[in-house]
Amino acid sequence: MCGIVGFISKNKDTNFLIEGLKKLEYRGYDSAGIAVVKDGEIAVQRCEGKIRNLEKKLDDFPMESTIGIGHTRWATHGKPSEENAHPHQSAGVVVVHNGIIENYLELKEMLKGEGHKFTSETDTEIIPHLIQSFMKKGDDFEAAVNSALKMIRGSYAIAVINKAEPGKLITARFSSPLVLGISSGEYFVASDIPAILSHTNEVVFLDDGEVATLTIDGVTVKSLDGVVKEKKSTIINWSPVMAEKAGYKHFMLKEIFEQPQAIIDTISGRISEDSGKVFLPDLNITTDDLKKVKKITIIACGTSWHAALVGKFLIEELLRIPVEVDLGSEYRYRDPIVGEDDLLLLISQSGETADTLAALKEGKDKGAKIVSICNVVGSSITRVSDGVIYTHAGPEIGVASTKAFTTQIIALYLFTLFTGERLELIALDDAKKMLLDLVLIPNQIKEILEQKDTIDKIAKKYSHASDFLYLGRGINYPIALEGALKLKEISYIHAEGYPAGEMKHGPIALIDEALPVVVIAVRDKTFEKMLGNIEEVKARGGQVIAITDAPADEIGAKADGVITIPTTSHLLMPVLATIPMQMIAYAIADFKGTDVDQPRNLAKSVTVE
């Protein structure tokens, strides 16, 4: 949610601000703005709507400078408007902010009592006024920022400049992500890595309660109490090209087609087909730790929660350890029963999901072991976890998750095999067979991707529908949920995902000739049951789109559209069944002309509650 960029350099150049904000468009936003120190004064340009509107303003009012900050806003306090767009300022102090200030009304009344005037409906505007208030009372710039932050309750990532000290940019975070970019003679700040990759791949991740001061001579990081922090930099192995469209119409389409390579990268160096072993060097969980585990709770939000449901089937079938799957947004509010015999497995693409972070803290406070599955090295969740499994999916720009989801399932598969081997629950021959199945998955996905024209035709036929129903059984039931979510997210068509066995308990009432029903009918132990569900749909006039590994003569006559996928182990079938779901959703959204990469009202990383 929202995007922050900032820079300080020896050279005058504000192109970084616009370029950086464009790289963060995927996070979702409704307005944008930048601020610089120009000729000893603060210059600000803001606008409602897309960054291109801001660019038009800058054509008439160039803002070259050696220091600046920028922001894309996703409305929380106050409607989308130019007045509510960031940056916000007070007497030469200018701030951009991600997060929510919970006590802003109280602080606003206090500041009004001091004579401060406000021009927006936002909670953010109190920050520059608060900083300026402390400077009036004698604090220098850095001390005033610290004093202001100590009064704020809530979450924040901020970048601040001040016309009185034009060679200094101050930035800080609490419960909202922020990363610094380190380069020769210039330094950057952003809310996510893609914004700075074109300039440097050396980054420093700020932790909660840390404040960084950037000058052209370097970066100093301190606690709010002024204690200097020694921070190690991280080299990011994503290239800028990885974050570009590379000729595809949309980022989402590119990322769908990147899944074979993303899965190869996720398993590369982690498996030995000869020995049947899995290597997870960042897991940091010993065999003795695993032997103590009596229950595993997988916690996630959104698409990652669907991956978690697949993980439950994997772990319970192969390890016979009970698994609960919980939504991060609900977990901490029900005083969960968790202790030292529990393992919490958290899944987050960004590693910054606010609800998942809160659940992590709840579990850690109660003594549970914490393992995270994440795509971003050095992100907040990975730094607090006892162990990590990185997915190596590369940057995912499209808001609707694709390659992050499939690599999360692969990571869960690796975790299950790793644990099964350590606990001697999976026989060596079985482990070798399961790894062989895994190695074949990338090429099997390529076979599905080659059917794009066929899938596009099926999708176009049903793109007029106002509702969809998705059905699956067993380990593929979560993929029905994921298929429905993808369609909702990017095409704005109402869709429901259901376990097929529950169809007669309500959803069957929806079925008529206008309702397309997407059915995952693969040849596992539920296949005959799924054929029965298809017959029930057809008997009521429903239109069936079947995703299947069965021969055409087994299912072709029963379905109105058939998408054939290769056969694999039932444990890996969810990965293959996911690909047509993504392609259907993408094709329908593209036919409808929606904003595929930046669907309305959605943000890539939900970093506030």
Secondary structure by P-SEA (a helix, b strand, c coil): cbbbbccccccccaaaaaaaaaaaccccccccccccccccbbbbbbbcccaaaaaaaaaaccccccccccccccccccccccccccccccccccccccccccaaaaaaaaaaaacccccccccaaaaaaaaaaaaaacccaaaaaaaaaaaccccccbbbbbcccccbbbbbcccbbbbbbbcccccccccccccccccccbbbbbcccbbbbbcccbbbbbcccccccbbbbbbbccccccccccccccaaaaaaaaaaaaaaaaacccccccccccccccccccaaaaaaccbbbbbbcaaaaaaaaaaaaaaaaccccbbbbbbccccccccccccccbbbbbbbcccccaaaaaaaaaaaaabbbbbbbcccccccccccccbbbbccccccccccccaaaaaaaaaaaaaaaaaaaaaccccaaaaaaaaaaaaaaaaaaaaaaaaaaaaaaaaaaaccccbbbbbbcccaaaaaaaaaaaaaaccccbbbbcccccccccccccccccbbbbbbcccccaaaaaaaaaaaaaaabbbbbcccccccccccccccbbbbbbbccccaaaaaaaaaaaaaaaaaaaaaccccccccccccccccc
